[in-house]
Amino acid sequence: MTLKNKLIKYGAAVAFPIIMLGGIRACNTIWNNKSISNPGYQTESNSSGLFGHVEFTRYFDDSYDVKTYPELSHRYFDSQFDQDLNGDGLVDRIRQSGSEVRMNSLKKILTRENDYNKNRELFDKADSQLQDLITKYPKK
C-alpha cells in the first residue's frame, strides 16, 4: 500500500467520526434551540453538548423552572429539574432523576427548607444557573 493510499485510508477513518459527531450536534441544535411565548409562560431551550439541553421557563407570576438534560443523553444519564416557586431567584426544589431507560427513575427530591444545609453545593450551583438564565433571558 502506498503512502498516499494509507493517508487516504487513515484520513477517512478520522474524518468520518468527526463528521458524524458534527451532524449529531447540528441535529441537537436544530431540535432543541427554540423559544415559546404564551400569556402564562415563556420558555427558552438551548442545546448543550451532543445530546443535552437546558429548558428555562419563566411563568406569569415570576416563578421559574430549569430542566437540565445531560450532554450525553437523558435516556442514559441523570437529569435535574429545579424550581423557584416564589420568584426570589433561589431554587426551592431540586428533583433528580436517573436514566430514562429504567422505569420510575426518580432518585430524590430536595427542598431548600429541609435539605439546604446537607446539599449546600448543589443548591448554590442550581441558584447560580438560575441567575444566569434570568439575566440571559429577560422578561418579554
N, C-alpha and C positions, 0 to 999 in steps of 0.2 A: 504494500500500500504506500503510495507516495505521500510526501509531507502535505501536499495540497489536499488530498483526499482525507487525511487524518484531521486536518484543521476544519474541513467542512463537516466531517462526522462529529467531532467534539463541539464545534460551534453550534450545530443543530441541537446537540444534547443539552447544551447550556441555554440556548435561546428559547427552546420550546417551553420549559417550566416558567421562565420569566414572562413570556407572552401569556401563558395560561394564567398565572397569578395576576398579571395586569388586567386580564379580561374579567377575572372574578372580582377584583377590586372595583373595576368600572361598573359591573352589574350591581354591586352593593351600593355604590354611589347613586346610580340611576334609580334603584328601588327604594332607597331609604332617605335621600335628601329631599325633604318636602316640608311645606308649611300648610297648616289647616287653620282657618279662622272661622269661627262661628260666634254667635252672640254670647254664648255661655263659656267659651274657652278658646284659647289659641295654642296650637301645638306646633313645635319645631322639631323636626327629626333630622339627624345628621349621621352619616356613616362614619365608622372608625375601623381601621384595620381591614382585614379581608372580609369578614362577615359581620362584624359588630356595628352597633349604632346606639345613639342616645336619643331618647324622646323626652322633650321638656314640654310640660303643659302648664299654662297659667290660666286659672279659672276666673270667672267674673268677680268673685269675692276676694281675689288676690291670694288664694291658696295655690299650692304648686305640687306637681308630681314630676319625678325624674325616674325614668326607666332606663337602666343601663344593661344593654345586651353585650356580652363579651365579644372581643375582637375575633375569637376563633370559633364562633357559633354558639348560640344559646341552646342549641339542640344537645350539645355535648358538654358544655361548661356552665358554671353558675351565672345567674343574673341577679340584679338587685333592683328593687322598687322603693324609692324614697318619697315620703310625703311631708310637706309643710302644710299642716291643716289650718293654721290660723294666720298665715301670711306674714309671719315675723322674720322670714328669711333663715329660719333654723329648721332643720329636719326633725319632725316629731316622731316619725315611724320609719323603720328600715325593715323591709321584707326581703329576705334572701331565699332564693330558690336554686335548687340543683339542676342538673341536666334534665332536659325535657324528654330524654329517652326513657327515663324512669317515671312512672305514674306517681302522682302525689309527691312532687319533688320539693315541696316547701321544707326548707331547712330550719328557719327561725324567723320570728318577728320580734324586733326590738322597739321599745318605746323610750323616748328621751327621759320621761318621768321616772321610769323604773330601771333603765339599763345604761344610762349615760356614763356613770362612773366606771363601770366594768368594761365599757366599749367606747371610751372617750375618743380614741384614734379613729375608729370607724365613723362615728358621728361627726367629728371635726372634718374628716375628708368629704363626707356627704354634704356638710354645710358649705364647704369651700366650692364644691362642684355646683351646688345650687346658686351660690352668689355669682359665680362666673356666668352661669346661664341667664340669670336675671339681668345681669349687665349686658350680656351679648344680645339678648332678645328683649328690648324694652316693650312696654305695653303699647299696643296699637290702638 
